[in-house]
Amino acid sequence: MSAPAATSNTRVTVPNIGDFSDVPIIEVHVSPGDTIAVDDPLLTLESDKATMDVPSSHAGTVSEVLVSVGDAVSEGTPVVVLDAGEGEPTEDDDAAPEPTDAVAQADTEAAAQEPDTERGAAASNGSSNGRSAPSSASSSASTTATPPASELPAHAGPSVRKLAREFGIDLAQVSASGPKGRITKDDLLSFVRGGDGASAPAAAAPAPAAQGSGIPAIPAQDFSVFGEVETQPLSRITRISGPFLHRSWLNVPHVTHNDDADITDTDRYRKELDTAAKADGYRVTLLAFLMKASVSALKAFPTVNASLTPEKDALILKRYYHIGVAVDTPGGLVVPVIRDVDRKGIVELSKELGEVSARARDGKLTSDDMRGGTFTISSLGGIGGTAFTPIVNAPEVAILGVVRSRVAPVWNGTEFAPRTLLPLCFSYDHRVIDGALAARFTRHVAHTMGDERRLLL
């Protein structure tokens, strides 16, 4: 089926984004004159739990952007107006057809009157002051007021703009070699490698401080002077999750408490269940047991199943138990949420874990699948390791990490006997949880994991 092309003045609206509403825009990826394909990102939205891109439902040329950074949108909100292009855009927008003369004229007029939307939301209204057309007598004054070429908005497609944001590069500094002054990906990469002449940044020039963090950024370097390099953009999941992890690390005072759970008997029972489950097409892993043990501990210590209020002066105690489970996918780590774990048994949880993990690896999770968690478990048991510090999935206040179990000699009062030990790594928000509570919580999990019968209590 061919992709839908825009007709004259097609309005593209925000699609179904779950039950989110009034979600603020944190990035606008297109400008008037850009040629876009179906599913090209138009905006990036950020709710309190997720960041999501708004794709284009049609192909065409952007004639008008109806929103700006900071605006709040919901399903059905118009975001851009598209005109039909000269042809359906290709996947690489640098190879898209040149704009028509009318569009080129519109680009020129917009460049002379309006600032680039990527230079700040405050500047996006800079052209709202009414301007009458200059008469011939005042043409010289109008010419004088026209900004120099270096201050005109850069002409580039969505993929080039996105790559420039990832590199932290102002497109106004990049020389364009494409048709009608269009910046291509090769232009941008040449600039990154320092091949853009005098306009290339100095290799040792310090990068600006991260906006709002007050922390100096790591100085930029041109690594190509030391040898051959290759630029590989981050995956979509990694780009989305990175800022959330950074924000949590900066805002939450992390402490990690470590303990061992003796799972010798529980793992023996798990293997029996797993052998029977293979015939039915699913697996029984320790993760299902950990989820049940975590719920038992959350009920015993409700402070861990809570979140701080926005004012940071009270706790919101949650009387439901939705457990987030970190899943490794080809595109990066995602955390789908298994709901009402307290009401489900080991077999039901195992089947649901297998189903949700498959959808995660296929990229078929929805925003609803990753919302509402009260506690998170990150398991590296299938890979290895002896311990690690998982980052709290704020606004949750704690996270449990586990690594590969090991067999070790344990003194039983009369002799050393081989036991299977599972390392537990419990990271917590020290504003809410102190060391004593963390030790008690982790010991409760370890104690419950020591006997599968305790999971029934």
C-alpha positions as CSV (number, residue, x, y, z in Angstrom):
1,M,0.0,0.0,0.0
2,S,1.5,3.4,-1.0
3,A,2.0,6.0,1.7
4,P,-0.7,8.7,1.9
5,A,0.4,11.9,0.3
6,A,-0.8,15.3,1.4
7,T,-3.3,17.3,-0.6
8,S,-3.4,21.1,-0.5
9,N,-3.5,22.3,3.1
10,T,-3.6,18.9,4.8
11,R,-3.6,19.3,8.6
12,V,-1.7,16.6,10.5
13,T,-3.0,16.0,14.0
14,V,-1.6,14.2,17.1
15,P,-2.6,10.5,16.8
16,N,-3.7,8.3,19.6
17,I,-1.2,8.6,22.5
18,G,-3.0,6.5,25.0
19,D,-4.8,8.3,27.8
20,F,-2.2,11.1,27.9
21,S,-3.6,14.6,27.5
22,D,-2.1,18.1,27.6
23,V,1.4,16.7,27.0
24,P,4.0,19.4,26.6
25,I,6.1,19.7,23.5
26,I,9.9,19.5,24.2
27,E,11.1,19.5,20.5
28,V,9.8,20.6,17.1
29,H,11.6,18.7,14.4
30,V,10.3,20.4,11.2
31,S,10.1,24.0,9.8
32,P,8.2,25.5,6.9
33,G,9.6,24.3,3.7
34,D,10.8,20.9,4.9
35,T,9.8,17.9,2.8
36,I,8.8,15.0,4.9
37,A,7.7,11.3,4.4
38,V,5.1,9.3,6.3
39,D,6.3,8.5,9.8
40,D,8.9,11.2,9.9
41,P,9.0,12.7,13.4
42,L,7.2,16.0,13.7
43,L,7.4,16.6,17.5
44,T,8.7,15.1,20.6
45,L,6.3,15.1,23.6
46,E,7.3,14.4,27.2
47,S,4.9,13.3,29.9
48,D,5.7,12.5,33.5
49,K,6.4,8.9,32.5
50,A,7.5,8.8,28.9
51,T,8.9,10.6,25.9
52,M,7.2,10.0,22.6
53,D,7.6,11.1,19.0
54,V,4.6,12.3,16.9
55,P,5.0,10.9,13.4
56,S,3.6,12.4,10.2
57,S,0.5,10.6,8.9
58,H,1.1,12.1,5.4
59,A,3.9,12.9,3.0
60,G,4.4,16.4,1.7
61,T,5.9,19.8,2.2
62,V,5.5,21.7,5.5
63,S,3.7,25.0,4.8
64,E,3.0,25.9,8.4
65,V,3.9,24.7,11.9
66,L,0.9,25.3,14.2
67,V,2.7,24.6,17.6
68,S,5.9,25.4,19.3
69,V,8.1,24.2,22.1
70,G,6.2,24.4,25.5
71,D,2.7,24.0,24.0
72,A,0.5,21.3,25.4
73,V,-1.2,18.9,23.0
74,S,-3.6,16.0,23.1
75,E,-5.0,13.5,20.6
76,G,-6.5,15.4,17.6
77,T,-4.5,18.6,18.2
78,P,-3.4,20.0,14.7
79,V,0.4,20.4,14.6
80,V,1.4,21.1,11.0
81,V,-0.1,22.0,7.6
82,L,1.2,20.1,4.6
83,D,1.0,20.8,0.9
84,A,1.4,18.1,-1.7
85,G,5.0,17.9,-2.8
86,E,6.2,17.2,-6.3
87,G,6.5,13.5,-5.5
88,E,6.5,11.1,-2.6
89,P,9.6,11.7,-0.5
90,T,12.3,9.1,-0.2
91,E,13.5,7.6,3.0
92,D,16.5,9.9,2.9
93,D,15.1,13.4,3.0
94,D,18.4,14.7,1.5
95,A,17.4,13.1,-1.7
96,A,13.9,14.6,-1.6
97,P,12.8,16.7,-4.6
98,E,13.7,20.4,-4.6
99,P,10.9,22.7,-3.4
100,T,8.8,24.4,-6.0
101,D,9.4,28.1,-6.8
102,A,6.4,29.0,-4.6
103,V,7.8,27.1,-1.7
104,A,11.3,28.5,-2.3
105,Q,9.8,32.0,-2.3
106,A,8.0,31.2,1.0
107,D,11.2,29.9,2.5
108,T,13.0,33.2,1.5
109,E,10.2,35.3,3.0
110,A,10.1,33.2,6.2
111,A,13.9,33.5,6.5
112,A,13.8,37.2,6.2
113,Q,11.0,37.7,8.7
114,E,11.0,34.8,11.2
115,P,13.7,33.2,13.4
116,D,14.4,29.5,13.3
117,T,12.0,27.6,15.6
118,E,14.9,25.5,16.9
119,R,16.5,28.7,18.4
120,G,14.0,28.8,21.2
121,A,10.3,29.0,21.7
122,A,10.5,32.6,22.8
123,A,11.7,33.6,19.4
124,S,9.0,31.7,17.6
125,N,6.6,34.6,18.0
126,G,9.2,37.1,16.7
127,S,7.3,37.7,13.5
128,S,4.0,38.4,15.1
129,N,4.5,42.2,15.1
130,G,2.6,43.4,12.1
131,R,4.8,44.7,9.2
132,S,3.4,46.6,6.3
133,A,5.1,46.0,2.9
134,P,7.9,48.6,2.4
135,S,7.3,51.2,-0.2
136,S,9.9,52.1,-2.8
137,A,10.9,55.1,-0.8
138,S,11.8,53.0,2.2
139,S,13.3,50.0,0.4
140,S,16.8,51.0,1.3
141,A,15.9,51.0,5.0
142,S,14.2,47.6,4.6
143,T,17.3,46.2,3.0
144,T,19.4,47.5,5.8
145,A,17.1,45.8,8.4
146,T,17.4,42.4,6.6
147,P,19.6,40.1,8.7
148,P,22.8,38.9,7.2
149,A,22.8,35.4,5.6
150,S,24.5,33.9,8.6
151,E,21.5,34.7,10.7
152,L,18.9,33.2,8.3
153,P,17.2,29.9,9.3
154,A,19.1,26.9,8.1
155,H,17.4,24.9,5.3
156,A,17.5,21.2,6.2
157,G,15.3,18.2,6.4
158,P,14.0,16.5,9.6
159,S,16.7,13.7,9.7
160,V,19.5,16.3,9.3
161,R,18.0,18.5,12.0
162,K,17.7,15.4,14.3
163,L,21.3,14.4,13.7
164,A,22.4,18.0,14.4
165,R,20.6,18.0,17.7
166,E,22.3,14.7,18.7
167,F,25.7,16.3,18.0
168,G,24.7,19.6,19.6
169,I,25.5,21.6,16.4
170,D,23.9,24.8,15.4
171,L,23.0,24.3,11.7
172,A,23.5,28.0,11.0
173,Q,27.2,27.3,11.3
174,V,27.2,24.5,8.6
175,S,27.9,25.3,5.0
176,A,25.2,24.0,2.6
177,S,26.0,22.2,-0.6
178,G,22.5,20.9,-1.5
179,P,20.0,22.4,-3.9
180,K,18.8,25.9,-3.1
181,G,21.0,26.1,0.0
182,R,19.8,22.9,1.6
183,I,22.1,21.3,4.2
184,T,22.8,17.6,3.5
185,K,23.9,14.9,5.9
186,D,27.3,15.0,4.2
187,D,27.6,18.7,5.0
188,L,26.8,18.0,8.6
189,L,29.2,15.1,8.9
190,S,31.9,17.1,7.2
191,F,31.4,19.8,9.8
192,V,31.7,17.3,12.6
193,R,34.9,16.0,11.2
194,G,36.3,19.5,11.0
195,G,36.1,19.7,7.2
196,D,34.0,22.8,7.1
197,G,36.9,25.2,7.0
198,A,37.0,28.2,9.4
199,S,33.5,27.5,10.6
200,A,34.4,24.1,12.1
201,P,34.5,24.2,15.9
202,A,37.9,24.0,17.7
203,A,38.6,20.5,18.9
204,A,39.4,21.6,22.4
205,A,36.6,24.2,22.7
206,P,34.5,23.4,25.8
207,A,30.9,22.6,25.1
208,P,28.2,24.7,26.8
209,A,26.9,23.6,30.1
210,A,23.9,21.2,30.1
211,Q,20.8,23.4,30.0
212,G,19.2,23.6,33.5
213,S,21.7,21.2,35.2
214,G,24.4,23.7,36.0
215,I,27.0,20.9,35.3
216,P,29.7,21.7,32.8
217,A,29.5,19.4,29.7
218,I,32.4,17.3,28.6
219,P,34.5,19.3,26.1
220,A,34.0,18.3,22.5
221,Q,36.8,16.6,20.6
222,D,37.5,15.8,17.0
223,F,38.5,12.2,17.3
224,S,39.2,11.9,13.6
225,V,42.6,13.5,14.1
226,F,43.7,10.4,15.9
227,G,42.5,7.8,13.5
228,E,39.5,6.5,11.5
229,V,36.1,7.0,13.1
230,E,32.5,6.2,12.4
231,T,29.5,8.1,13.6
232,Q,26.6,5.8,14.7
233,P,23.4,7.5,15.9
234,L,21.9,6.2,19.1
235,S,18.9,4.0,18.9
236,R,15.5,5.6,19.5
237,I,15.0,3.8,22.8
238,T,18.5,4.8,24.0
239,R,17.9,8.5,23.1
240,I,14.6,8.5,24.9
241,S,15.7,6.7,28.0
242,G,19.0,8.5,28.4
243,P,17.6,11.8,29.6
244,F,15.3,10.0,32.0
245,L,18.2,8.1,33.6
246,H,20.3,11.3,33.7
247,R,17.5,13.2,35.4
248,S,17.0,10.4,38.0
249,W,20.7,10.3,38.7
250,L,20.9,14.0,39.2
251,N,17.8,14.3,41.3
252,V,17.8,11.2,43.4
253,P,20.4,10.6,46.1
254,H,21.2,6.9,45.3
255,V,22.4,4.3,47.7
256,T,22.7,0.6,46.9
257,H,22.4,-2.2,49.5
258,N,23.7,-5.7,48.6
259,D,22.6,-9.0,50.1
260,D,22.4,-12.7,49.1
261,A,19.3,-14.9,48.9
262,D,19.7,-18.6,49.4
263,I,17.5,-19.9,46.6
264,T,18.6,-23.6,46.7
265,D,15.2,-25.0,47.4
266,T,13.2,-22.4,45.4
267,D,15.4,-22.9,42.3
268,R,14.9,-26.7,42.5
269,Y,11.1,-26.1,42.5
270,R,11.4,-23.6,39.7
271,K,13.2,-26.1,37.5
272,E,10.4,-28.6,38.0
273,L,7.9,-26.0,36.9
274,D,10.0,-25.0,34.0
275,T,10.3,-28.5,32.7
276,A,6.6,-28.8,32.6
277,A,6.1,-25.4,31.1
278,K,8.4,-26.1,28.1
279,A,5.8,-28.5,26.7
280,D,3.2,-25.7,26.8
281,G,5.5,-23.2,25.0
282,Y,6.6,-20.9,27.9
283,R,9.3,-20.7,30.5
284,V,9.4,-20.3,34.2
285,T,12.3,-18.1,35.4
286,L,13.4,-16.8,38.8
287,L,11.9,-13.4,37.7
288,A,8.4,-14.5,38.5
289,F,9.5,-15.6,42.0
290,L,11.3,-12.3,42.5
291,M,8.2,-10.4,41.6
292,K,6.1,-12.3,44.2
293,A,8.8,-11.9,46.8
294,S,9.1,-8.2,46.1
295,V,5.3,-7.7,46.5
296,S,5.6,-9.5,49.9
297,A,8.3,-7.1,50.9
298,L,6.4,-4.0,49.6
299,K,3.4,-5.0,51.7
300,A,5.6,-5.3,54.8
301,F,7.3,-2.0,54.1
302,P,4.8,0.3,52.3
303,T,7.2,3.2,52.2
304,V,9.1,1.5,49.4
305,N,5.8,1.3,47.3
306,A,5.5,5.0,47.3
307,S,6.4,8.3,45.6
308,L,7.3,11.7,46.9
309,T,4.8,14.5,46.4
310,P,5.8,17.3,44.0
311,E,6.4,19.5,47.0
312,K,8.7,16.8,48.5
313,D,7.1,17.1,51.9
314,A,4.9,13.9,51.9
315,L,4.6,10.4,50.5
316,I,2.0,9.0,48.2
317,L,1.5,5.4,49.4
318,K,0.2,3.1,46.7
319,R,-2.1,0.3,47.5
320,Y,-1.6,-1.5,44.2
321,Y,1.4,-3.5,43.1
322,H,2.5,-3.0,39.5
323,I,6.0,-4.2,38.9
324,G,8.2,-2.8,36.1
325,V,10.5,-5.4,34.5
326,A,13.6,-4.3,32.6
327,V,13.7,-6.1,29.2
328,D,16.8,-6.2,27.0
329,T,15.9,-5.6,23.3
330,P,17.9,-5.1,20.1
331,G,17.1,-1.4,20.3
332,G,17.9,-0.9,24.0
333,L,16.4,-1.4,27.4
334,V,12.6,-1.0,27.9
335,V,10.6,-1.4,31.1
336,P,7.1,-2.8,30.6
337,V,4.8,-3.0,33.7
338,I,3.1,-6.2,34.9
339,R,0.0,-5.1,36.8
340,D,-1.6,-6.5,39.9
341,V,1.3,-8.9,40.6
342,D,-0.2,-9.6,44.1
343,R,-3.2,-11.2,42.4
344,K,-1.3,-13.6,40.1
345,G,0.4,-16.9,40.6
346,I,3.9,-18.0,39.3
347,V,2.5,-19.7,36.2
348,E,0.3,-16.8,35.2
349,L,3.2,-14.3,35.7
350,S,5.6,-16.5,33.7
351,K,3.2,-16.6,30.8
352,E,2.6,-12.9,30.9
353,L,6.4,-12.2,31.2
354,G,7.0,-14.3,28.1
355,E,4.3,-12.5,26.1
356,V,5.3,-9.0,27.1
357,S,9.1,-9.8,26.5
358,A,8.3,-11.0,23.0
359,R,6.3,-7.8,22.2
360,A,9.1,-5.7,23.7
361,R,11.7,-7.3,21.4
362,D,9.4,-6.8,18.4
363,G,8.9,-3.2,19.2
364,K,5.2,-3.6,19.8
365,L,4.8,-2.2,23.3
366,T,2.4,0.7,23.7
367,S,2.7,3.7,26.1
368,D,0.1,2.0,28.4
369,D,2.4,-1.0,28.7
370,M,5.1,1.1,30.4
371,R,3.0,3.2,32.7
372,G,1.9,2.9,36.3
373,G,4.8,1.0,37.8
374,T,5.3,1.2,41.6
375,F,8.6,-0.8,41.8
376,T,11.1,-2.1,39.2
377,I,13.2,-5.2,38.9
378,S,16.3,-5.3,36.7
379,S,17.7,-8.8,36.2
380,L,21.1,-9.5,34.6
381,G,21.0,-13.1,35.7
382,G,21.0,-14.4,32.2
383,I,24.1,-12.5,31.3
384,G,26.4,-12.5,34.4
385,G,28.0,-10.2,36.9
386,T,28.5,-10.2,40.7
387,A,26.8,-6.8,41.6
388,F,25.7,-3.5,40.1
389,T,24.0,-0.3,41.0
390,P,20.6,0.0,39.2
391,I,19.3,3.5,38.8
392,V,16.0,4.3,40.5
393,N,13.1,4.6,38.0
394,A,11.8,7.9,39.4
395,P,9.2,8.8,40.6
396,E,9.5,5.4,42.1
397,V,11.8,5.4,45.2
398,A,13.5,2.0,44.8
399,I,14.6,-0.6,42.3
400,L,15.8,-4.2,42.8
401,G,18.7,-5.5,40.7
402,V,19.8,-9.2,40.5
403,V,22.8,-10.8,38.8
404,R,23.7,-14.4,38.1
405,S,23.3,-16.9,40.9
406,R,26.3,-18.9,42.1
407,V,26.9,-22.1,44.1
408,A,29.0,-21.4,47.2
409,P,29.9,-23.3,50.5
410,V,27.7,-22.1,53.3
411,W,28.1,-23.1,57.0
412,N,25.0,-24.8,58.3
413,G,26.1,-25.2,61.9
414,T,27.9,-28.5,61.5
415,E,29.6,-28.3,58.1
416,F,29.9,-26.4,54.9
417,A,27.3,-27.3,52.3
418,P,26.9,-26.2,48.7
419,R,24.1,-23.7,48.4
420,T,22.8,-21.6,45.4
421,L,23.0,-17.9,46.2
422,L,21.4,-15.1,44.3
423,P,23.0,-11.6,44.7
424,L,20.5,-8.8,45.4
425,C,21.3,-5.2,44.6
426,F,18.7,-2.8,46.1
427,S,19.1,0.9,45.0
428,Y,16.9,3.4,46.8
429,D,16.1,7.1,47.2
430,H,17.8,8.1,50.5
431,R,15.4,11.0,51.0
432,V,12.7,8.4,51.6
433,I,14.5,5.2,52.6
434,D,17.3,5.0,55.1
435,G,19.9,2.2,55.4
436,A,18.1,0.3,58.1
437,L,14.9,0.1,56.1
438,A,16.8,-0.9,53.0
439,A,18.6,-3.7,54.8
440,R,15.3,-5.0,56.3
441,F,13.5,-4.8,52.9
442,T,16.3,-6.7,51.1
443,R,16.5,-9.3,53.9
444,H,12.7,-9.8,53.6
445,V,13.1,-10.5,49.8
446,A,16.0,-12.8,50.5
447,H,14.1,-14.7,53.2
448,T,11.0,-15.1,51.0
449,M,13.1,-16.3,48.1
450,G,14.6,-19.0,50.4
451,D,11.4,-21.1,50.5
452,E,8.8,-21.2,47.7
453,R,6.1,-21.8,50.3
454,R,6.6,-18.3,51.7
455,L,5.4,-16.9,48.3
456,L,2.0,-18.2,49.1
457,L,1.7,-16.1,52.3
